């Protein structure tokens, strides 16, 4: 009981106690006591009616109608009392019997009876409203017979009056008795949610009826006073009606306790009437007209009730047959298998759908235990759940289990069990099994696919994250080995993707052989694998085994290939989550690749800083391209020994708005790595052609401009790209030279050779840049389509002091002369070195001695006729030992 309801009850009890004290002690003068009694009862009637109307507003359907009718009957009764008071005040005497006062007052009876009949009926109770009305009439007539015989007739109520006044005087207790009879009929039928309300309200109406009978008896004796126990009963009854309006809904447990108590309530008046009638007959007393009328009325009401009951029984039988046919149709056509089990789990009933779902007859399933038809692996869990269900009435469970069909196959079923042992119409455990085999198998496949790689069967990236999440939340740290295959693209390109997939599957098997039972291998990308090592172990030893097994030749497409791998190692300790662990391992793997591949590297914090720096450079380069922060500076290339200008190399510069000039060695490797070098190469080609076109339009002669091209542009598209730029700026091919490094050519010599041949077909010269610093050999010069060779500064600057470097340099120059390839010496910073290089046969020179790289507007000032003496270049000499540009 909450505080508000408790406060209301306490207030009602207090008011009743105070009122009872005043009435029973008759402490107030006669007229005052009478006025107080009428006034308090009138206020209480209004309060009860308003409370019932407010409660009706929160209900719907029949319950709302019932509450409104009960409230209307209370208002009608109050109106009758008010009419009597007005008659007394106006005429100075009480209203005669019968009068308008009685007509107004008696309107409460049909309103109250209709209200009782409109209360919602329980689904478990049969019978029409007509039968309920007749049940009430039977109880009312029997109760009237008892009350008249034992109370009213001995008290001479209505005695000495003519017929009409006598009927009016007896009509009040008769109406009250009829209401009590209707209560006895309605209570067993009403829905359990409204039963508490009706019991409390009915108790109030019963007290009100007793008070009315008391009033009739005392009035007949001439001893009635308003301030007496009769008014206390009136007030108690009205307060109970108000309390009924405030009562809560009944619970099912409360209904169970009340059902037995109220079921036989309607039969009590009939039994009492039979006993009283028998006692009269036994004494040989005669009966008067009122008793005879009551007896006849009781017999007539019982006869009519029997007729209505027979009709209701026929209607009910038809409804039951229709419902049974509907139930049979629903169960037969249902896609679910419905079963009934006893407490031992044995099947006592099965729906006809068992034949369609399991291919078995109903009789084959009866008597079998629930454990006999489910998969052995599912029996323990299902049996334990079934046992736990038995002790809890109304409890239910839902689970998945495999059920065997008639062919012996196991099918996944969604099983729902409900304990209805306490339901008298069921008395068992109701089972509902739905065939979800295809859906369940599909869900398991999808779940497997969501966490596994379809090619190798290993876990995928999602599975890797889940493993690392578990390791991160657990007490032990895990070690992550990220394996990236080296040269896998070449296998795909050479043998095709099908053979590449076969190679990946063999690699997956070899990696799995390197780990323990508690570890796991996953594939997170094309040629990237992850080894998650659970708990502390020697990750270095595992890494060594991985490198060793991957170095062994792998049979592919009738031949054998060798793959290598770059490994990065990181631990979960100290990382914020799975993504950070994978990032750390990836950074370490990148360092392994940069260091020469086929090795393992452990993650260190500086790797993240370096990656952040490379990322900042990458984003900065995109901004530089968009906002014009890139520029070309030009460094002269001269003929040796006279120093005549024969060309210029376009060197890239980045003028960062905050960092200033960013060295090429800082951003060119990042551009190569991220691929943005492609866009930079295009920009350099366009800008160099634009500058060259501008100088020529101004009448300035630049024999040739050289630009650097990255290895990423060694593709069949390169000739078309160069041709488009030449055409756009109306230049000849012999005015342009492309410089390519050894590494760009060696990476894929055949593709590079075809691309360069296409460029040379346009008249564009090709120079092999930084020769001697890479992996190429002198023999490659024979087959590479190049027009000149640029010797790396590391040879030229040490040739005068290192005999070995001098011999190598002399050999390179000799080979180039034999192949008729002009030699350009880079890094010439002293006049002595220039003279020395000219002496051993170098054709051209480039370096600070001849001029530093200059912006286009500065470089154009040195564009003079080629016959200018070499002394003019002396103003561009650089200090000895200064390093040159890239």
N, C-alpha and C positions, 0 to 999 in steps of 0.2 A: 504494500500500500504506500503510495507516494505521499508527500507532505500535504499537497493540496487536497487530495481525497480524504486524508486523515483529518485535516482541519474541518472539512465539511461535515464529516460524521460526528466529530466532537461538538460542533455547533448545533447540529440537529438534536443530539442527545441532551445537551444543555438546555435548549429551548423546551424540549419535551419535559424535562425534570422540573423546570420552573413553572411551566403551565400546569403540570400535574399537581404540583404543590399548591398552587392557587385554587385549582378546581376541587381537589379532594378535601382540602381544609375549609373550603367555602369562606375564605378570609375576606372576600370582597362583599360589599352589600349586594342584595339580590339583583337590582337592575344593572349595577356596574359589572357584577360577575357575568350576567347574561350577555352584556355588551362585549366584554372582553372575550368570552368564549366564541361568540359569533365573529368578532373582528379578527381574532387570531386564526380561526379556521378559514375565513375568507382569504386572508393574506397567504396562508399556506397553500390553499387551492391554486391561487394565482402563481405562486412560486413553482409548484409542482408542474402546472401546465406550461409555464415558460421554459422550465428545465427540459420537459419532454419535447417541446417544439425545437429548442436549440439542438438537442441530441438528434432530432429528425433531420436537421439540416446537414449533419455529417454522414447520413446514411443514404441509401438508394434503394429503389425497388420496393418490395413488399415491406421491408423493415421501416422505411421512411413513412409509408402509408399507415402502418400500424401505430407508430408513435404519434403521428398527427391526429389520428382518430382517438387515441387514448387522451391526448391533450384536449381535444374538442369535447369529449365526454366529461372531463373535469370542469371545463368552462361551463358546460350545460348545467352540471350540478350546482356550481357556484351561482349561475344565473337564477336557478330555482330558489336558492336561499335568499338572494338579493331581492327577488320578486316578493317573497314572503315578508321580508322586512319592510319593503315599500308599502305593501298592503296594510301592514300593521300601523305604519306611521300615518298613512293617508286616512284610513277608515277608523283607526283607534281600536280595532279588534282583529283577531286572527282570521285568516282566510278560511271559508267553509270548505268542506270536502264533498265533492270535487270542486276545483276552481282552476283559474288560469295558472296559479302557482304550481299545481300538480302537473298540468300539461307541460310547462316549461321544464320542470324537474325531471319528468319521465323521459325526456329526450336523451338523457345521458345513457339509457339502457341500450338502444340500438347502436349508438356510437361506440359504446364500450365493447359490445359483442362483436361488431364489425372489426374493431381494432384488434381484438384478441384473435379473430379468425384470419387477419391479414399478416400476422407474424409468420416469417418464413418457416417452411416445414422441412424437417430433416429428410435427407435422401433415403434413410433407412426405414421411414415410416410410410405405410401405404394408406389409402383412403382419400376420398374427396372432401371438399368443404361441407357438402351436405351431410356426410356421415359425421363430421366433427360437430356440426350444429346439432344433429340428432343425439350424438353422444352427450353433448352438453345439456340438451333438453331432458334426456333420461336422468342424468345426474341431478339436474335442477329439480325435476318433479319429485324424485325420490327424496332429495334433501328437504324440499318443501313439505312433503308428507311428514317427515320426521320432525322438523321444526314446528310445524303447526300442531302436531299431535302432542309433542312433549313440552312446548313452550307457549305458543300463541293461544291455542284453545284453552289450556288451563288458566292463562292470564286474562281470558275473556277479551282479547283484542278484537275490536269491531263488534262486540256483543251489543245488542240493543239498537244497532243502527239499521237503517234501511239498506237495501241491496247495494245501491250505487255508492253511498258513503262507506259501506263496509268493504266493498271491493277496493275503494281508493285507499283506505287505511291499511288493508292487507297487501295492497299492491307494492308498497315500499319494501317490506321485508321479502316479498315474493321476487321483486326485481333484483334485490341483493343476492338472494339465493340462486337466481338464474345465472348471475355473473359468476358466482362460486362454481356452479355446475360447468359453465363454459371453461373456467380455469382448469378444472379437473380434466376436461376433455382435451384442451389445447396443450397443456404442459408436456404430456408424453410425445407430442408430435413436433414441437417447435425445434428449430435448428439449434445446435448446441451453442453457437455464438451468441444467441439472444436468450438462452435459457436462464442465465443468472439474472438478467434484467427482468424477465417475466416472473421469476420466483419472488424477487423482492417486491416488484410492483403488485403481483397477485397477493402477496402477504398483506400489503397495505389495503387492497380492495377487500380482502377477507376481514380484516379488523374493522374496516368501514361498515361492512355488512353486519357484523356482530353488534356494532354500535347502533345501527339502524334497528335491528331486532330489539335491542335493549330499550331504545327510544320508544318503540311501539308498545312494549310491555309496560314500561313506566308510565307512558301517557294513558294507557287503558286503566291503570291503577290510580291515576291522578297524582302521582308522586314525582313526576319528571321535573328536574331542574337543569337549566343549561350548565351551571357550574357544578358538574358531577362527574362521576367516572365515565359516563357516556361521552362527554366532550373529550376526555382524555383519550378514549379509544378512537374517536373521530380524528383527533390531531395525530395520534400515532400512525393511523392508517394513511393519512395524507402525507406525513413525513416519509413513510416508507415508499410511497409512490414517487416522491421527489428523489429519494435515494436510489430507486430503481433507474431513474433517468440518468443518474451519475455513475452507475455501476459499470465495471469493465466487462469486456467480452469473456465468455466462459472458455476454459481450456478443455482439451479432449479428456484429460484426466478427471476434471470435475464432472464432465458429462458421464463418464463411466460410473462415478459414485452416485450420481443423481438418477441414472436410468432405472435402476432397480427400484428406487424409492417412489418414483412418480408413475411408473408403468401401471400399477394397480390402483392408482388414486381414484380414477373415475368409477371404479366398481364399489368403492366404500359406501357412497350414499345408497346404492341399490341394496347392498347387503343390510345396511342399517334399516332401510325401509321394510325389507322382508322381516327382519327381526321384530320391529315395532308392530307390524301388521300381525305377525304370529302371536305376539303377546296380547294384542287386543282380542284376537280370536280365542286365545286360550282363556282369557278372563270372561269372555262372553259379552264384552262391552259392545255397544252399538257404535256405528260411525255416522257422522253427520254428512251433510252435502259436500262440504269442502274436502273432507277426507275421501268421500266416494269419487269426487271429481279428480282428485289427485291420483287415486288408484287407476281410474279409467285412462287418465292422461298418460300414466306410466306405461300401461299395457299398450296403448296406441303408439307411444313413442318407441317402445321396444319393437313393435311390429314393423313400424316404418323403418327403424334402424336395420332390421333384418333384411328388408327389401333392398335398402340402399347398399347394405354390405354385400348382398348377393350380386347386385349390379357392379359394385366396385371390384368384387372378386373376379367377375367375368372380364372386366376391363383390364384388371391387373394380369390375368392369365394371358390375354391377348398381347399385352405389352411384353410380358416375360417371353412369350413365344417369339415375338418379333425381335426382341433383344437377343435371344438365343440364336435365332437364325442369323442376325447381324454379326454376333460374336463368332459364329461358326464360319461365316463368309470372310470375316476379317482375318481370323486365325488361319484359315485354309489358304487365303491369298496373300498372307503376310510374307515378307521376305525374311523375317526372323524366325528362329526356332524357339518356341516358348515351351518351357518345361516346369513341372512342379516336383519338388523333392521333399522327402521326409528329413527328420533330424539326422539320419545316418547318411544322407546324401543320395539315397536311392531315388530313381525316377519313378514317380507315381502317376504322372500324366505327361504326354508330349503332344504337341500340336501336329496336325497332318502335314505341315511343311517339312517335317523331318525326312519324308520320302524325297522331296525335291532337293533339299540342301545336302543331306548325307547319303541319299540313296538307300535308306533303310526303312523298314516298316515300323509303325508305332509300337507294335507288340515286341519288336526286337529290342527296343530301348527301355521298356518298362522293367523295373526291378534291378536295372544295372546301376552300379554306383557311379558317381560323377568322376571318380578316379579311373574308372574302367575305360572311359572314352577319350581322355585327354593324354597328351604326350607325356612319357615318363619324366622328362625334364621339367614339365610344368606342374606335375602333381603335388610336389611338396608345398609350393607357394600357394596354389589354389586350395589345397586341403587345409592349410593353416588359416587362410582367409575365411574359408567356410566355417571352420570351428569358431573363429572369432565373431562370426556373424550370428551364431546361434544364441548367444547370451544377450543380444541387444535387439529388443523389439523395434521393428520399423527401420532397422539399420539396412544399409545397402552398400554394395561394393561393385567396382567395375575394374576389369582386368583383361589381359590378352592371354589366350591359350590356344594350343593346337589341338584340334579335335579330329579323330580318325573317321573317315567316311567308309562306305561299304566296300570300296575298292582297295582299302588299306592305305590310301594317301592321307597325309596330315594337312589340314587346312587351318589357317589362322582364323580364329573367331574372336569377336569382341563380346565378352561375357559380362552380363550384369545380373547380380543376385540381390534379391530383396527379402528380408525376413518378415513374413506375414503369418507367423505361427499364431499370433494373438488374434488374428482376424478370423472370426468364427466361420466365415464363408470360404476361407482358403485353408487355414491350418497347415501351412507348409512354407517352404522356401521357393519363391518364384524366380525362375531363371529365364533370361532373354539372351539368346546367342545370335549374333549377326555375322554372316560370312563376309569377312573383310580381307580374304586371302590375297587377292590381286592388289588391292590398295596397300596392304601392309608390305607385301613384297616390293612393290614399287617405291614405297616410302623408304624402305631399308636400302634399296638400290640408290635412291636419290641421296639419302644420308651418307652412304658410302662414297658416292660420286662427289659429294660436297667436300669431302675430306681426303680424297685419294686421287692420284694421277691415273688417268685411264690407260696410259701407255705402259708404264712400268709397274703399276699396282702399288707403288709407294704412296705415303702420305703426301699431300700437296701443301701449298702455302698456308691454307687455313688450318690444316692438321699441325703444321709446324708452330703456328701461333698458339694453338691450344696446348701443345706440349710445353711451350715456353711459359705460358700463363700458369700452368700447373706447377712447373718448376719454380717460377717466381714466387708463387704463394706458399710453396712448401719449405721445409726446413733445410733441405740440401740444395746446393747450387748445381747447375748443369753447365756443361761446356758445349759450345756450338762450333762445329767445323763447317765452314762454307767452302764447297768444292766447285770450281769453275773450270770446265774443260778447255784446254788450249788447242786451237786449230780445229775445232769441231765444224766450223763453217766450211772449211776446205773439204772435209769428208762429205758433207751434204752436197756441196757444189760438184764434187767429183763423181760420187757414186749415186747421188739422188737421196731424197728424203726417206724413202723406205729403208734403205740401208743405214741411213743416219739414225732412224728410230731403232733399228736392230742393235746398233752400237750402244745407244742409250740404255736399252734393256740389259745388255751385257755389263755395262758399267754399273747399273743398279745392283746386279747380282754380286759383282766384285766388292762394291762398297758395303753391301749387307754382310758379306763374309768378314769384314774388318771389325765389326762391333759385337758387343756382348748381347745377351738375351734381353737385358733391361734397357738397352739403347734402341734408337730408331733412326732409320734413314728416310729422308723425304726428298722429293724433287720439287723445287719452287719455281723453276723457269725452264727455258729451252735446254740449256746445258749446265744448269746450276743445281747442285745437290746440297743437302744439309744433313750433317750427322749430329744428332742430339745425344750427348753422352750423359747418362743419368748418374749423378753422384760423383765423388772424387775418383779419378783414375788418371792414368798417364796419357793425356791427350797428345803429347809429343810422340809416343809410341804408336798411337792410332794413326796419327798424321803420316808417320813414316810408312806404316803398312799401306795406307791409301796411295801414297806416291809410288810405292813399290808395285802394287797390283795393277795400277793404271799404266805403268811403263811396259808391262808385258804386252806383246802384240795381240791384237784382236782380229779374228777372222771376219772379213766383210766382203761380200760380193766376190767370192772365189779368191780373194787375196787377204793379206794381213795389213793392218794399219796400226800405227802406234799413236796413242794419245797421251798427252801430258795434262797436268792439272795445276792450277794455282789455288792454294789453300789460305783461308783466313780463319783465325781462331779467336773466339771471344767467350766470356763467361757471363752468367746471369747475375752474379753478385755485383752490386753497385749500379746495375742498369735499372731504368725506370719501368721497363716492360719488354715484351717480345720484340716490338719494332726496333727498340734501341739496341737490343742484343744482335738482331740481324743486321742492323746498320753497322755496328762495330765490326762484325765478322766480314761484312762486305768491304769496309774500308781497309781492313787488314789484307783481304784477298786482292784488292786493287794494288796495294803496295807490292804484293808478291808478283803480280803481273808486270808492274813497272820495273821491278828488280831483275827481270829476266825469265819469269815463269818457272814452272816445275819446282816449286818450293813452297814452304809454309811460313806464315808470318803471324805473330800474335798481336792482337790489338793493343795499341798504346794511345793515350789521350791526344797526343799531338796529331794523330791521323785525322781526328775529327776537326781540329782547327785547320788543318791543311785542306780538308774537303770543303769546309766552310769558305776558305779563301778562294778555292777554285770555283765554287758556286757563285761567289760574289763577282769574280772576274767574268764568269760566263754571262751573268745578268748585266754586268757593266758593259760587256762587248755588244750586247743587243741594244742597250741604250746608246752606246757610241755610234753604232750603225744608223740608228734612227735620228740622232741629234747632231750628226756631223762632227763627232769628236775625233774621228780617224783622219789621218793626213799622210801624204806621201812626201818623203824627202829623197832627193836624188844625189847619188854619189858618182863622180866621173869614172869612166874606164878609159885608160889611155894606152897608146901604142908605145912599146918599148923599142929602142931607148929614147926616142925623140920626144915622148910625152904628148903626142898629138891626140886630141879627144876623138875616140871612136865609138863612144856610147855612154850610157849612164844606167845605173841600176836603181830601180824604184824600191825604196825601203820604207816599210810601214811604221808609222808612229801613232801612238795613242795619247792624246792630250786630255787627261782626266780632269774634270773641273775641281776636284778636291785633292787628288793625289798628285797632280802634276803630270809629267811625262812618265808613262809606265813603260819599263824596258820590254822589248819584244820577247826576250827570253822568259819573261814572267807570264805573258798572255798567249803567245803562239802555241805552246804545248797544250794549254787548256782549250784553246780554240780547236786544235787538232782532235783532242780527246772528245769534246762535246759535239763536234760536227759543225759548229758555227763557222769553221774555217772555209766551208763551201761558200757561204754568203760573203765572207771577207775577200776570198779570191775573186769573186765576181766584181765586188766593189773596186778592188785594186786594178783589175783589168780595165774596167770602165774609166776609172780616174786617170790611169796612166795614158790611155788613148786620148782622153779629153785634154790632158796637159800637152801631150805631143802634138795634138791637132792645133792647140792654141799657139804653141811656139812656131809651128810651121806657118800658120796664118800670119804671124808677126814677122815672117821672113827670117826666122832663126833656124839654123841648121843643126839638128840633132841626128847623127847617123842612125842610131838605134837605141831603143829603151828596153831594158831587161826587167822582167817581173818574175817573182817567185810563185810557183804553183805547188800546192800541197799534194800529197799522195792520194787524197780523197778525190781529186779531180783527174786521176789517171784512169779515165773511163772513155768509152766510145763517144760520149757527148762533148768531149773537150774541143775537137776541131770545129764543131758547129758553134760553140760558145765563142771561140776566138774569131771565127769568120763574121759572126754577127757584130761583134765589137768593132772590127776593122771597117765593116761596111757602114756602121752607124757614124763613124767619125772620118770616113773617106781617107783611110790610110792604106798603104801598101803592106804586104806581109813582111817584106824585108826591113821594115822599120821597127819590127817588134821581135823580141827574143824571150823565150820562156826558159826559166831556170828551174830545174828539178833536182832534188837531192838523190843521193844513192839509195837511201832507204825507200823513197817513193817508187823508184824503179824496180828495186830488188823484190819488194813485197809481192808483186805479181808481174813478172818481167814481160810475159807475152801480152797481157792486156795493155801494159804501159807502152810497149813497143808499138802496138797498133795505134794507140791514141797519138803518140808522138809522130808517127809516120803521117797521120792525117794532118797534124799541125804543120809539118814541114812541107806538105803538098800545097799549103797556102802561101809558101814563101817565108814563113816564120822560122827563125832560127831556134835551135834547142841547145842549151848549155847544161852540162852535167855539173851541178853545184857541189861544193864541199867534198870533192873527190879525195879519197884517202882516209876519210874519217868514218866511213861506214863499213858495210859488209861486202862491197863489190870487189872484184878482182880485175887485174889489167886485161884478162882475156875477155871480160864482158864488154870492153870498149869496142871490140871488133863487131859485135852484133847489135849494140845499142844505137838507135837512130839519133845521134847527137852531132852537133856542128862544132862544138868547142868544149873544152874541159876547164873548170875552175878549180885550182888546187887549193885545198883548205889551208887556212892561215897557220895551223899548227906545223905544217911542213915548211912554209916559207920563212917563218920567224926563227926557226931553229936550224935552218940549213947552213948558215954561216958558222955556227959553233958546234954542230953535232955531225961528225963524219957520216954516221949511219943515216941520219935524216937527209944529208946531202946526197948520198948514194941512191937512196930511194927516190928523192926528188929528181935526180938526173935520169933515173930509169923511167919515171913517169913521163918526163919531157921527151925522152927519146922515143918511147912507144907512141906518144901523141904525134910527134913529128913524122914517124913512120906511117901513121894513119892519116896524115895531113889534117890533124885536128889542132887548131890554134889553142895555145895554153894561156889562161888568164891566172895570174898569181894574185891571191887575196892577201890582205893584211900587210901591204907594203907601207912601212912607216918611216923609213930612212932612205936618203939618197944613195948611200952605199949599197943597201939591199936592192934598190932598183937597178943599179948598175950591175950588181952580181947576178941577179935574175936574168937580165938581158944577156949577160955573158954566157949563161948556160943554155940559152935558147928559148926562154919564155917570151911569148909574143906580146902579151899585154899585161898591164898591172892595174891594181885597184887598192886603194888604202888611203890613210890620212896624209901620206906624203903628197899625194896628188890632189887631195881635197876631201873635206869632211862632207857627210850628207847635208844637203841644204833644202830649204823649202823651195817650191817652184819659182816663186818671184825672185828669190836670191840666186837660184841656179841659172836662171835665164841670162843673168849679167855676164856669165863666163862663156856663153855661147858665142864664139868668135870663129872666123874662118879657120879651117883645119891647118893652114900653113903657119899659124902663130907659133913663135918659138916656145920651146918647153919651159924656158925661164919664167913665163907668165904664170906657171903653176906654183912657183915657189912660195907665193903668198898663202898657200893652203897647207904648208908643211905642218905636221903635227909633232908634238913632243915625243921624244923617244920613249918607248915603253907604253904609250897610251893604247888602250884596247879599242878595237874598231867595232862598228855596228854589226848587227846580224845581217 
